[in-house]
């Protein structure tokens, strides 16, 4: 009865209690605040409740051992333990490890007493660090480290802003790729996307790489140099502002960074580019869900893409090489006053998106009226006040976008 959403709490408690280990956790002689924290999770996240109903011991982990986000040494230590003790295939070892730590990180996020935006950014950073750790481990496992290849991230993964259910945008670069190296890149993709008894590791998205999903998986560095000079369009300059090195040959990385910086900042942003960015944003708006009583906070008017395009436009204008949207916006705010408002709205929309994704399984960025009530409850807002703030945020973000691009 003390939780923000008693009905949701009861439904999720029922799922957890149906598991014998879950029953033992609930009925154990634990401190009262243990059950209160557990009920808070049941109230705020149907997605997490389902996962911990399958693995109830994870709750005890977080409430006793893991009360903060993990450091890399902790991940390293645990990974080695998993390898020694569990006797799983490599594919299932990586998947089990990822699930366990994703749940732990999400539980820390929900239960930690901290400013809502500070802990949101730490949550993004921690989920990204987990993905980085696994990509580096996989690079090692497949022995790709012996070759002249690098792996880059784009999108939310590139900007260190992964949330629950985010895809990974991956891009490979080779010095002069051999057939063996192309096969290694293919093996890595297969390893990540293969569905096993433990699920898949991550969903991947290749639409941002040169020539999209149909392009070469492992282009050479000379291909990139030529492509950036002759073929790449303005939207690709926007997308590559978020490019971030993950793992690979350091000499090749330095060479690629030089080519990338020239592509991003070598030519001025003129009126032509500004019009192209605006037109591209309006074209993406066609992907927004337009059903009655539904709000698309990513593709819709004034949504997250408006904010990202604004930040990325000013990054190109000012020559700032910073993959993180949030950090880049903070760097730009002192010179461009209107980005202070963009920053506040963007953070609020990312909070709404994250709480929505935690609140139910397979949630994206589209919220119906019931979703909005649930999110309002999860961030401690009155539903009417939340609706007012959400719609005013979207209206104002679009107003700023038009101010800059029209």
NUVO-456430 format. One record per residue (C-alpha): residue number from 1; residue in three letters; x, y negated, z negated. Coordinates in nm, 2 decimals. Example, Ala and Ser with C-alpha at 12.3 -4.5 7.8 and 13.67 -1.06 7.14 Angstrom:
BEGIN
+-----+------+--------+--------+--------+
|  nr | rest |      X |      Y |      Z |
+-----+------+--------+--------+--------+
|   1 |  ALA |   1.23 |   0.45 |  -0.78 |
|   2 |  SER |   1.37 |   0.11 |  -0.71 |
+-----+------+--------+--------+--------+
This chain:
BEGIN
+-----+------+--------+--------+--------+
|  nr | rest |      X |      Y |      Z |
+-----+------+--------+--------+--------+
|   1 |  UNK |   0.00 |   0.00 |   0.00 |
|   2 |  UNK |   0.29 |  -0.24 |  -0.05 |
|   3 |  UNK |   0.42 |  -0.20 |   0.30 |
|   4 |  UNK |   0.35 |  -0.44 |   0.59 |
|   5 |  UNK |   0.15 |  -0.18 |   0.78 |
|   6 |  UNK |  -0.01 |   0.08 |   0.54 |
|   7 |  UNK |  -0.18 |   0.28 |   0.82 |
|   8 |  UNK |   0.14 |   0.32 |   1.02 |
|   9 |  UNK |   0.33 |   0.41 |   0.71 |
|  10 |  UNK |   0.09 |   0.69 |   0.63 |
|  11 |  UNK |   0.10 |   0.83 |   0.98 |
|  12 |  UNK |   0.48 |   0.83 |   0.97 |
|  13 |  UNK |   0.50 |   0.97 |   0.62 |
|  14 |  UNK |   0.28 |   1.26 |   0.74 |
|  15 |  UNK |   0.53 |   1.34 |   1.02 |
|  16 |  UNK |   0.82 |   1.33 |   0.77 |
|  17 |  UNK |   0.64 |   1.53 |   0.50 |
|  18 |  UNK |   0.55 |   1.81 |   0.75 |
|  19 |  UNK |   0.92 |   1.90 |   0.76 |
|  20 |  UNK |   1.03 |   2.11 |   0.46 |
|  21 |  UNK |   1.35 |   1.91 |   0.41 |
|  22 |  UNK |   1.14 |   1.59 |   0.44 |
|  23 |  UNK |   0.91 |   1.72 |   0.16 |
|  24 |  UNK |   1.22 |   1.79 |  -0.06 |
|  25 |  UNK |   1.35 |   1.43 |   0.00 |
|  26 |  UNK |   1.00 |   1.28 |  -0.08 |
|  27 |  UNK |   0.95 |   1.49 |  -0.39 |
|  28 |  UNK |   1.30 |   1.48 |  -0.53 |
|  29 |  UNK |   1.37 |   1.30 |  -0.86 |
|  30 |  UNK |   1.51 |   1.00 |  -0.68 |
|  31 |  UNK |   1.50 |   0.64 |  -0.79 |
|  32 |  UNK |   1.18 |   0.46 |  -0.71 |
|  33 |  UNK |   1.35 |   0.21 |  -0.47 |
|  34 |  UNK |   1.45 |   0.51 |  -0.26 |
|  35 |  UNK |   1.09 |   0.59 |  -0.18 |
|  36 |  UNK |   1.01 |   0.22 |  -0.13 |
|  37 |  UNK |   1.29 |   0.19 |   0.13 |
|  38 |  UNK |   1.17 |   0.50 |   0.30 |
|  39 |  UNK |   0.81 |   0.36 |   0.32 |
|  40 |  UNK |   0.95 |   0.04 |   0.47 |
|  41 |  UNK |   1.11 |   0.24 |   0.75 |
|  42 |  UNK |   0.78 |   0.43 |   0.80 |
|  43 |  UNK |   0.60 |   0.10 |   0.82 |
|  44 |  UNK |   0.84 |  -0.07 |   1.06 |
|  45 |  UNK |   0.95 |   0.20 |   1.30 |
|  46 |  UNK |   0.75 |   0.48 |   1.45 |
|  47 |  UNK |   1.05 |   0.55 |   1.68 |
|  48 |  UNK |   1.29 |   0.60 |   1.38 |
|  49 |  UNK |   1.03 |   0.79 |   1.18 |
|  50 |  UNK |   1.00 |   1.05 |   1.45 |
|  51 |  UNK |   1.38 |   1.09 |   1.47 |
|  52 |  UNK |   1.42 |   1.12 |   1.09 |
|  53 |  UNK |   1.13 |   1.36 |   1.07 |
|  54 |  UNK |   1.34 |   1.60 |   1.28 |
|  55 |  UNK |   1.66 |   1.52 |   1.07 |
|  56 |  UNK |   1.54 |   1.42 |   0.72 |
|  57 |  UNK |   1.89 |   1.45 |   0.57 |
|  58 |  UNK |   1.99 |   1.14 |   0.77 |
|  59 |  UNK |   1.77 |   0.93 |   0.53 |
|  60 |  UNK |   1.97 |   1.05 |   0.23 |
|  61 |  UNK |   2.29 |   0.96 |   0.42 |
|  62 |  UNK |   2.19 |   0.60 |   0.47 |
|  63 |  UNK |   2.04 |   0.55 |   0.13 |
|  64 |  UNK |   2.34 |   0.69 |  -0.05 |
|  65 |  UNK |   2.66 |   0.70 |   0.17 |
|  66 |  UNK |   2.61 |   0.47 |   0.47 |
|  67 |  UNK |   2.48 |   0.13 |   0.36 |
|  68 |  UNK |   2.66 |  -0.08 |   0.62 |
|  69 |  UNK |   2.76 |  -0.06 |   0.99 |
|  70 |  UNK |   3.04 |   0.18 |   1.06 |
|  71 |  UNK |   3.40 |   0.08 |   1.13 |
|  72 |  UNK |   3.58 |   0.26 |   1.42 |
|  73 |  UNK |   3.79 |   0.47 |   1.17 |
|  74 |  UNK |   3.48 |   0.60 |   1.01 |
|  75 |  UNK |   3.34 |   0.71 |   1.36 |
|  76 |  UNK |   3.68 |   0.87 |   1.44 |
|  77 |  UNK |   3.68 |   1.07 |   1.11 |
|  78 |  UNK |   3.33 |   1.19 |   1.15 |
|  79 |  UNK |   3.37 |   1.28 |   1.52 |
|  80 |  UNK |   3.67 |   1.51 |   1.43 |
|  81 |  UNK |   3.46 |   1.67 |   1.15 |
|  82 |  UNK |   3.17 |   1.74 |   1.39 |
|  83 |  UNK |   3.42 |   1.90 |   1.63 |
|  84 |  UNK |   3.56 |   2.13 |   1.36 |
|  85 |  UNK |   3.24 |   2.22 |   1.18 |
|  86 |  UNK |   2.94 |   2.23 |   1.42 |
|  87 |  UNK |   3.07 |   2.46 |   1.70 |
|  88 |  UNK |   2.87 |   2.27 |   1.96 |
|  89 |  UNK |   2.95 |   2.25 |   2.33 |
|  90 |  UNK |   3.12 |   1.91 |   2.43 |
|  91 |  UNK |   2.79 |   1.78 |   2.58 |
|  92 |  UNK |   2.59 |   1.86 |   2.27 |
|  93 |  UNK |   2.86 |   1.74 |   2.03 |
|  94 |  UNK |   2.85 |   1.39 |   2.19 |
|  95 |  UNK |   2.47 |   1.38 |   2.19 |
|  96 |  UNK |   2.43 |   1.50 |   1.83 |
|  97 |  UNK |   2.69 |   1.25 |   1.72 |
|  98 |  UNK |   2.53 |   0.96 |   1.91 |
|  99 |  UNK |   2.18 |   1.04 |   1.77 |
| 100 |  UNK |   2.30 |   1.06 |   1.41 |
| 101 |  UNK |   2.49 |   0.73 |   1.43 |
| 102 |  UNK |   2.22 |   0.55 |   1.62 |
| 103 |  UNK |   1.97 |   0.64 |   1.35 |
| 104 |  UNK |   2.21 |   0.54 |   1.07 |
| 105 |  UNK |   2.28 |   0.21 |   1.24 |
| 106 |  UNK |   1.91 |   0.14 |   1.30 |
| 107 |  UNK |   1.83 |   0.23 |   0.93 |
| 108 |  UNK |   2.10 |   0.00 |   0.81 |
| 109 |  UNK |   1.95 |  -0.28 |   1.03 |
| 110 |  UNK |   1.60 |  -0.23 |   0.89 |
| 111 |  UNK |   1.70 |  -0.19 |   0.52 |
| 112 |  UNK |   1.99 |  -0.45 |   0.49 |
| 113 |  UNK |   1.90 |  -0.77 |   0.31 |
| 114 |  UNK |   2.05 |  -1.04 |   0.53 |
| 115 |  UNK |   1.94 |  -1.33 |   0.75 |
| 116 |  UNK |   1.73 |  -1.19 |   1.03 |
| 117 |  UNK |   1.94 |  -1.33 |   1.32 |
| 118 |  UNK |   2.28 |  -1.25 |   1.16 |
| 119 |  UNK |   2.18 |  -0.89 |   1.11 |
| 120 |  UNK |   2.03 |  -0.87 |   1.46 |
| 121 |  UNK |   2.36 |  -0.97 |   1.62 |
| 122 |  UNK |   2.55 |  -0.72 |   1.40 |
| 123 |  UNK |   2.30 |  -0.45 |   1.50 |
| 124 |  UNK |   2.36 |  -0.52 |   1.87 |
| 125 |  UNK |   2.74 |  -0.52 |   1.81 |
| 126 |  UNK |   2.73 |  -0.19 |   1.62 |
| 127 |  UNK |   2.52 |  -0.01 |   1.88 |
| 128 |  UNK |   2.77 |  -0.14 |   2.14 |
| 129 |  UNK |   3.07 |  -0.03 |   1.94 |
| 130 |  UNK |   2.92 |   0.32 |   1.92 |
| 131 |  UNK |   2.88 |   0.33 |   2.30 |
| 132 |  UNK |   3.24 |   0.21 |   2.34 |
| 133 |  UNK |   3.36 |   0.48 |   2.10 |
| 134 |  UNK |   3.18 |   0.75 |   2.30 |
| 135 |  UNK |   3.29 |   0.63 |   2.64 |
| 136 |  UNK |   3.66 |   0.62 |   2.52 |
| 137 |  UNK |   3.63 |   0.97 |   2.37 |
| 138 |  UNK |   3.47 |   1.10 |   2.70 |
| 139 |  UNK |   3.75 |   0.93 |   2.90 |
| 140 |  UNK |   4.00 |   1.12 |   2.69 |
| 141 |  UNK |   3.80 |   1.45 |   2.70 |
| 142 |  UNK |   3.78 |   1.45 |   3.08 |
| 143 |  UNK |   4.16 |   1.35 |   3.10 |
| 144 |  UNK |   4.08 |   1.04 |   3.31 |
| 145 |  UNK |   4.34 |   0.85 |   3.10 |
| 146 |  UNK |   4.61 |   1.01 |   3.31 |
| 147 |  UNK |   4.48 |   0.83 |   3.62 |
| 148 |  UNK |   4.49 |   0.47 |   3.75 |
| 149 |  UNK |   4.12 |   0.40 |   3.69 |
| 150 |  UNK |   3.92 |   0.15 |   3.47 |
| 151 |  UNK |   3.57 |   0.15 |   3.34 |
| 152 |  UNK |   3.37 |  -0.18 |   3.30 |
| 153 |  UNK |   3.03 |  -0.26 |   3.15 |
| 154 |  UNK |   2.77 |  -0.50 |   3.29 |
| 155 |  UNK |   2.43 |  -0.61 |   3.16 |
| 156 |  UNK |   2.35 |  -0.58 |   2.79 |
| 157 |  UNK |   2.63 |  -0.33 |   2.74 |
| 158 |  UNK |   2.88 |  -0.57 |   2.89 |
| 159 |  UNK |   2.76 |  -0.86 |   2.67 |
| 160 |  UNK |   2.78 |  -0.64 |   2.35 |
| 161 |  UNK |   2.41 |  -0.68 |   2.30 |
| 162 |  UNK |   2.27 |  -0.32 |   2.33 |
| 163 |  UNK |   1.95 |  -0.25 |   2.15 |
| 164 |  UNK |   1.75 |   0.07 |   2.10 |
| 165 |  UNK |   1.68 |   0.24 |   2.43 |
| 166 |  UNK |   1.91 |   0.02 |   2.64 |
| 167 |  UNK |   2.06 |   0.16 |   2.96 |
| 168 |  UNK |   2.43 |   0.14 |   3.02 |
| 169 |  UNK |   2.54 |  -0.05 |   3.33 |
| 170 |  UNK |   2.87 |   0.11 |   3.42 |
| 171 |  UNK |   3.12 |   0.02 |   3.69 |
| 172 |  UNK |   3.44 |   0.21 |   3.79 |
| 173 |  UNK |   3.74 |   0.06 |   3.96 |
| 174 |  UNK |   4.03 |   0.26 |   4.11 |
| 175 |  UNK |   4.38 |   0.16 |   4.23 |
| 176 |  UNK |   4.36 |   0.37 |   4.54 |
| 177 |  UNK |   4.11 |   0.65 |   4.44 |
| 178 |  UNK |   4.19 |   1.01 |   4.54 |
| 179 |  UNK |   3.93 |   1.28 |   4.59 |
| 180 |  UNK |   4.03 |   1.42 |   4.24 |
| 181 |  UNK |   3.96 |   1.08 |   4.08 |
| 182 |  UNK |   3.63 |   1.04 |   4.25 |
| 183 |  UNK |   3.53 |   1.39 |   4.12 |
| 184 |  UNK |   3.64 |   1.28 |   3.77 |
| 185 |  UNK |   3.41 |   0.97 |   3.79 |
| 186 |  UNK |   3.13 |   1.20 |   3.91 |
| 187 |  UNK |   3.20 |   1.44 |   3.61 |
| 188 |  UNK |   3.17 |   1.15 |   3.37 |
| 189 |  UNK |   2.83 |   1.05 |   3.51 |
| 190 |  UNK |   2.70 |   1.40 |   3.50 |
| 191 |  UNK |   2.83 |   1.45 |   3.14 |
| 192 |  UNK |   2.64 |   1.13 |   3.03 |
| 193 |  UNK |   2.31 |   1.20 |   3.21 |
| 194 |  UNK |   2.28 |   1.57 |   3.19 |
| 195 |  UNK |   1.97 |   1.68 |   2.98 |
| 196 |  UNK |   2.06 |   1.94 |   2.72 |
| 197 |  UNK |   1.88 |   2.08 |   2.41 |
| 198 |  UNK |   2.01 |   1.76 |   2.24 |
| 199 |  UNK |   1.87 |   1.53 |   2.51 |
| 200 |  UNK |   2.09 |   1.31 |   2.73 |
| 201 |  UNK |   2.37 |   1.09 |   2.61 |
| 202 |  UNK |   2.26 |   0.76 |   2.77 |
| 203 |  UNK |   2.05 |   0.65 |   3.06 |
| 204 |  UNK |   2.27 |   0.48 |   3.33 |
| 205 |  UNK |   2.19 |   0.20 |   3.56 |
| 206 |  UNK |   2.41 |   0.14 |   3.87 |
| 207 |  UNK |   2.20 |  -0.13 |   4.04 |
| 208 |  UNK |   2.45 |  -0.41 |   3.95 |
| 209 |  UNK |   2.75 |  -0.25 |   4.11 |
| 210 |  UNK |   2.86 |  -0.35 |   4.47 |
| 211 |  UNK |   2.59 |  -0.23 |   4.72 |
| 212 |  UNK |   2.37 |  -0.12 |   4.43 |
| 213 |  UNK |   2.29 |   0.25 |   4.35 |
| 214 |  UNK |   2.38 |   0.35 |   4.71 |
| 215 |  UNK |   2.73 |   0.20 |   4.69 |
| 216 |  UNK |   3.05 |   0.40 |   4.63 |
| 217 |  UNK |   3.08 |   0.53 |   4.28 |
| 218 |  UNK |   3.45 |   0.45 |   4.26 |
| 219 |  UNK |   3.56 |   0.16 |   4.49 |
| 220 |  UNK |   3.92 |   0.07 |   4.51 |
| 221 |  UNK |   4.05 |  -0.26 |   4.38 |
| 222 |  UNK |   4.12 |  -0.38 |   4.74 |
| 223 |  UNK |   3.75 |  -0.31 |   4.82 |
| 224 |  UNK |   3.65 |  -0.54 |   4.53 |
| 225 |  UNK |   3.88 |  -0.81 |   4.64 |
| 226 |  UNK |   3.74 |  -0.80 |   4.99 |
| 227 |  UNK |   3.38 |  -0.76 |   4.87 |
| 228 |  UNK |   3.40 |  -1.06 |   4.64 |
| 229 |  UNK |   3.56 |  -1.28 |   4.91 |
| 230 |  UNK |   3.32 |  -1.19 |   5.20 |
| 231 |  UNK |   3.00 |  -1.02 |   5.09 |
| 232 |  UNK |   2.90 |  -1.08 |   4.73 |
| 233 |  UNK |   2.60 |  -1.30 |   4.67 |
| 234 |  UNK |   2.52 |  -1.56 |   4.41 |
| 235 |  UNK |   2.32 |  -1.32 |   4.20 |
| 236 |  UNK |   2.63 |  -1.10 |   4.17 |
| 237 |  UNK |   2.83 |  -1.39 |   4.03 |
| 238 |  UNK |   2.56 |  -1.43 |   3.77 |
| 239 |  UNK |   2.56 |  -1.05 |   3.69 |
| 240 |  UNK |   2.94 |  -1.03 |   3.67 |
| 241 |  UNK |   2.96 |  -1.30 |   3.40 |
| 242 |  UNK |   2.88 |  -1.02 |   3.16 |
| 243 |  UNK |   3.15 |  -0.79 |   3.29 |
| 244 |  UNK |   3.36 |  -0.64 |   3.00 |
| 245 |  UNK |   3.65 |  -0.39 |   3.01 |
| 246 |  UNK |   3.58 |  -0.07 |   2.82 |
| 247 |  UNK |   3.87 |   0.17 |   2.89 |
| 248 |  UNK |   4.14 |   0.26 |   3.14 |
| 249 |  UNK |   4.47 |   0.17 |   3.29 |
| 250 |  UNK |   4.58 |  -0.17 |   3.14 |
| 251 |  UNK |   4.79 |  -0.28 |   3.45 |
| 252 |  UNK |   4.49 |  -0.22 |   3.67 |
| 253 |  UNK |   4.26 |  -0.40 |   3.43 |
| 254 |  UNK |   4.49 |  -0.71 |   3.44 |
| 255 |  UNK |   4.48 |  -0.71 |   3.82 |
| 256 |  UNK |   4.11 |  -0.67 |   3.83 |
| 257 |  UNK |   4.05 |  -0.94 |   3.57 |
| 258 |  UNK |   4.24 |  -1.18 |   3.79 |
| 259 |  UNK |   4.03 |  -1.10 |   4.10 |
| 260 |  UNK |   3.71 |  -1.12 |   3.88 |
| 261 |  UNK |   3.80 |  -1.47 |   3.74 |
| 262 |  UNK |   3.87 |  -1.59 |   4.10 |
| 263 |  UNK |   3.53 |  -1.46 |   4.21 |
| 264 |  UNK |   3.34 |  -1.61 |   3.92 |
| 265 |  UNK |   3.51 |  -1.95 |   3.90 |
| 266 |  UNK |   3.71 |  -1.99 |   4.22 |
| 267 |  UNK |   3.44 |  -2.17 |   4.41 |
| 268 |  UNK |   3.22 |  -2.46 |   4.27 |
| 269 |  UNK |   2.86 |  -2.42 |   4.19 |
| 270 |  UNK |   2.68 |  -2.64 |   4.43 |
| 271 |  UNK |   2.32 |  -2.73 |   4.49 |
| 272 |  UNK |   2.29 |  -2.43 |   4.73 |
| 273 |  UNK |   2.39 |  -2.19 |   4.44 |
| 274 |  UNK |   2.15 |  -2.36 |   4.20 |
| 275 |  UNK |   1.86 |  -2.31 |   4.45 |
| 276 |  UNK |   1.96 |  -1.95 |   4.50 |
| 277 |  UNK |   1.96 |  -1.88 |   4.12 |
| 278 |  UNK |   1.62 |  -2.04 |   4.09 |
| 279 |  UNK |   1.47 |  -1.85 |   4.38 |
| 280 |  UNK |   1.62 |  -1.52 |   4.25 |
| 281 |  UNK |   1.46 |  -1.58 |   3.91 |
| 282 |  UNK |   1.12 |  -1.64 |   4.07 |
| 283 |  UNK |   1.16 |  -1.33 |   4.28 |
| 284 |  UNK |   1.23 |  -1.12 |   3.96 |
| 285 |  UNK |   0.92 |  -1.26 |   3.81 |
| 286 |  UNK |   0.73 |  -1.04 |   4.06 |
| 287 |  UNK |   0.84 |  -0.74 |   3.84 |
| 288 |  UNK |   0.65 |  -0.88 |   3.54 |
| 289 |  UNK |   0.35 |  -0.68 |   3.41 |
| 290 |  UNK |   0.04 |  -0.89 |   3.47 |
| 291 |  UNK |  -0.23 |  -0.68 |   3.30 |
| 292 |  UNK |  -0.49 |  -0.87 |   3.08 |
| 293 |  UNK |  -0.37 |  -0.93 |   2.73 |
| 294 |  UNK |  -0.02 |  -0.82 |   2.80 |
| 295 |  UNK |   0.30 |  -1.03 |   2.76 |
| 296 |  UNK |   0.62 |  -0.95 |   2.94 |
| 297 |  UNK |   0.90 |  -1.11 |   2.74 |
| 298 |  UNK |   1.17 |  -1.01 |   2.99 |
| 299 |  UNK |   1.04 |  -1.07 |   3.34 |
| 300 |  UNK |   0.75 |  -1.30 |   3.26 |
| 301 |  UNK |   0.75 |  -1.68 |   3.28 |
| 302 |  UNK |   0.99 |  -1.82 |   3.01 |
| 303 |  UNK |   1.11 |  -1.47 |   2.93 |
| 304 |  UNK |   1.46 |  -1.35 |   2.85 |
| 305 |  UNK |   1.57 |  -1.37 |   3.21 |
| 306 |  UNK |   1.50 |  -1.75 |   3.21 |
| 307 |  UNK |   1.73 |  -1.78 |   2.91 |
| 308 |  UNK |   2.01 |  -1.56 |   3.06 |
| 309 |  UNK |   2.01 |  -1.74 |   3.39 |
| 310 |  UNK |   2.04 |  -2.07 |   3.21 |
| 311 |  UNK |   2.33 |  -1.96 |   3.00 |
| 312 |  UNK |   2.50 |  -1.78 |   3.30 |
| 313 |  UNK |   2.45 |  -2.09 |   3.52 |
| 314 |  UNK |   2.63 |  -2.31 |   3.27 |
| 315 |  UNK |   2.91 |  -2.05 |   3.22 |
| 316 |  UNK |   2.98 |  -2.06 |   3.59 |
| 317 |  UNK |   2.96 |  -2.44 |   3.59 |
| 318 |  UNK |   3.21 |  -2.47 |   3.30 |
| 319 |  UNK |   3.43 |  -2.18 |   3.38 |
| 320 |  UNK |   3.37 |  -1.99 |   3.06 |
| 321 |  UNK |   3.48 |  -1.62 |   3.06 |
| 322 |  UNK |   3.27 |  -1.48 |   2.77 |
| 323 |  UNK |   3.06 |  -1.17 |   2.84 |
| 324 |  UNK |   2.83 |  -1.22 |   2.53 |
| 325 |  UNK |   2.52 |  -1.43 |   2.61 |
| 326 |  UNK |   2.50 |  -1.54 |   2.25 |
| 327 |  UNK |   2.86 |  -1.64 |   2.21 |
| 328 |  UNK |   2.87 |  -1.81 |   2.54 |
| 329 |  UNK |   2.56 |  -2.01 |   2.46 |
| 330 |  UNK |   2.72 |  -2.12 |   2.12 |
| 331 |  UNK |   3.03 |  -2.23 |   2.31 |
| 332 |  UNK |   2.83 |  -2.43 |   2.56 |
| 333 |  UNK |   2.58 |  -2.60 |   2.32 |
| 334 |  UNK |   2.81 |  -2.88 |   2.21 |
| 335 |  UNK |   2.83 |  -3.01 |   2.57 |
| 336 |  UNK |   2.48 |  -2.92 |   2.69 |
| 337 |  UNK |   2.23 |  -3.02 |   2.42 |
| 338 |  UNK |   1.93 |  -2.84 |   2.57 |
| 339 |  UNK |   2.11 |  -2.50 |   2.53 |
| 340 |  UNK |   2.06 |  -2.54 |   2.15 |
| 341 |  UNK |   1.69 |  -2.49 |   2.21 |
| 342 |  UNK |   1.75 |  -2.21 |   2.46 |
| 343 |  UNK |   1.97 |  -2.03 |   2.20 |
| 344 |  UNK |   1.70 |  -2.04 |   1.94 |
| 345 |  UNK |   1.43 |  -1.92 |   2.17 |
| 346 |  UNK |   1.65 |  -1.65 |   2.33 |
| 347 |  UNK |   1.74 |  -1.51 |   1.98 |
| 348 |  UNK |   1.37 |  -1.51 |   1.88 |
| 349 |  UNK |   1.27 |  -1.32 |   2.20 |
| 350 |  UNK |   1.56 |  -1.07 |   2.14 |
| 351 |  UNK |   1.43 |  -1.02 |   1.79 |
| 352 |  UNK |   1.08 |  -0.96 |   1.92 |
| 353 |  UNK |   1.21 |  -0.71 |   2.18 |
| 354 |  UNK |   1.42 |  -0.52 |   1.93 |
| 355 |  UNK |   1.14 |  -0.49 |   1.67 |
| 356 |  UNK |   0.90 |  -0.38 |   1.94 |
| 357 |  UNK |   1.15 |  -0.11 |   2.06 |
| 358 |  UNK |   1.19 |   0.01 |   1.70 |
| 359 |  UNK |   0.82 |   0.01 |   1.63 |
| 360 |  UNK |   0.72 |   0.27 |   1.89 |
| 361 |  UNK |   0.88 |   0.53 |   2.11 |
| 362 |  UNK |   0.97 |   0.44 |   2.47 |
| 363 |  UNK |   0.88 |   0.07 |   2.42 |
| 364 |  UNK |   1.02 |  -0.18 |   2.66 |
| 365 |  UNK |   0.97 |  -0.56 |   2.68 |
| 366 |  UNK |   0.60 |  -0.56 |   2.75 |
| 367 |  UNK |   0.37 |  -0.62 |   2.45 |
| 368 |  UNK |  -0.01 |  -0.58 |   2.43 |
| 369 |  UNK |  -0.21 |  -0.74 |   2.15 |
| 370 |  UNK |  -0.17 |  -0.44 |   1.92 |
| 371 |  UNK |   0.21 |  -0.44 |   1.98 |
| 372 |  UNK |   0.22 |  -0.81 |   1.90 |
| 373 |  UNK |   0.04 |  -0.75 |   1.57 |
| 374 |  UNK |   0.28 |  -0.48 |   1.48 |
| 375 |  UNK |   0.59 |  -0.69 |   1.56 |
| 376 |  UNK |   0.44 |  -0.99 |   1.36 |
| 377 |  UNK |   0.40 |  -0.76 |   1.06 |
| 378 |  UNK |   0.75 |  -0.62 |   1.10 |
| 379 |  UNK |   0.91 |  -0.96 |   1.09 |
| 380 |  UNK |   0.69 |  -1.08 |   0.81 |
| 381 |  UNK |   0.48 |  -1.33 |   1.01 |
| 382 |  UNK |   0.11 |  -1.39 |   1.01 |
| 383 |  UNK |  -0.03 |  -1.26 |   1.34 |
| 384 |  UNK |  -0.18 |  -1.60 |   1.44 |
| 385 |  UNK |   0.14 |  -1.78 |   1.36 |
| 386 |  UNK |   0.34 |  -1.52 |   1.55 |
| 387 |  UNK |   0.12 |  -1.55 |   1.86 |
| 388 |  UNK |   0.15 |  -1.93 |   1.85 |
| 389 |  UNK |   0.53 |  -1.92 |   1.82 |
| 390 |  UNK |   0.57 |  -1.65 |   2.09 |
| 391 |  UNK |   0.36 |  -1.84 |   2.35 |
| 392 |  UNK |   0.51 |  -2.17 |   2.26 |
| 393 |  UNK |   0.86 |  -2.02 |   2.30 |
| 394 |  UNK |   0.78 |  -1.88 |   2.64 |
| 395 |  UNK |   0.63 |  -2.21 |   2.75 |
| 396 |  UNK |   0.92 |  -2.42 |   2.63 |
| 397 |  UNK |   1.19 |  -2.18 |   2.78 |
| 398 |  UNK |   1.02 |  -2.21 |   3.12 |
| 399 |  UNK |   1.00 |  -2.59 |   3.08 |
| 400 |  UNK |   1.38 |  -2.61 |   3.02 |
| 401 |  UNK |   1.44 |  -2.37 |   3.31 |
| 402 |  UNK |   1.25 |  -2.59 |   3.55 |
| 403 |  UNK |   1.42 |  -2.90 |   3.41 |
| 404 |  UNK |   1.76 |  -2.75 |   3.50 |
| 405 |  UNK |   1.67 |  -2.57 |   3.83 |
| 406 |  UNK |   1.41 |  -2.80 |   3.99 |
+-----+------+--------+--------+--------+
